[in-house]
Amino acid sequence: MNILRTLFICCIILLSSPMVRSQNLSVADSLKMVGKEHLIKAQYYRWFQTFEVPQTSQRLAHHMEILSDSVKIVTQNGPIHGEEGMKGFLSYVEKWRNSHHVDEIDVRKGENDSYILEADIKYQNILPDSTKNNYKLHYYTELTSSEDSDMPVFNLIELLPIENLGSGRFIDAYAENRSKSLIHYWFYILDNFEGNEQKVKELLDDNFEFHLFDKTATEYGQFVQLIKESHKEVEAYFHAPKDVNVLQLEKDVYSISFDLEWHGITKNDKRIVRVVHQEWTLVNDPDERFAKIKDIRIKQIEPFYKIN
């Protein structure tokens, strides 16, 4: 990779990932961190979903997939270890109605092959006696790569109380957390599409529609061809979604919308940017790892523009 291309790629990474801006990383490590950030956020949003719907054996199995065998979970009620400890903790809280509203997330590189995620959340619950509670919590977590999956797993999760916010209106957050975990995993796959094409099948409904401006794909093969065709002149690219809005249309049908900045570098070393608006329809089966995409419609807000 020549010096000019290296500089361009660094510039793209800095724009697309606040996490990378704060660290002095090589280009190779920066490229890995952009993808890891999507995966880590996907796992973080998956963590909350388990507590926000009734438990089944399948949902518990998916929850355990995001945890390492030696995970340590620290709560106000003491530490939790392993699958049996997790089962006990879930049985303790499943009688409550729980909701987790995530604020800004900070992801950074830890030691060796580890990553650190920290975030503040608003946690709400309704107890069996109808008591409503609202707390501000701080999460400190550590993750490492998994040998069995491209998804990192949690080694440590610490829940630190910050403030008791008293009683207040309970707002369900399951649809939002479910949708955002899918968004981050989806864009990880698209940003690393070569060799990962098969992974999108898990995320697409059998009768999906994908509308990219004036082009449409309704079959998997058409979708793969359309994605590859739209990126054929690009050396590297990243998706940076922002301002995600989630609306629950029916019990297991969600509508999500957001603006997205697409940053790329062409094969002749030109940095290009495109701003689009995306609207998705999701159908959800809580027993699956992710909700499925029924429909994606992408509209252009700003055309491609080049930055020399």
Buried (B, 14 or more C-beta within 10 A) or exposed (E): EEEEBEBBBBBBBEBBBBBBEEEEBEBEEBBBBBBBBBBBBBBBBBBBBBBBBEBEEEBBEBBBBBBBEEBBBBBEEEEBEBBEBBBEBBEEBBEBBBBBBBEEBEBBBEEEEBBBBBBBBBBBBBEEEEEBBBBBBBBBBBBBBBEEEBBBBBBBBBBBEEEEEEEEEBEBBBBBBBBBBBBBBBBBBBBBBEEEBEBBEEBBBEEBBBBBEEEEBEEBEEBBEBBEEBBEEBBBBBBBBEEBEBEBEEEBBBBBBBBBBBBBBBEEBBBBBBBBEBBBBBBBEBEBBBBBBBBBBBEEEEEEEEEE
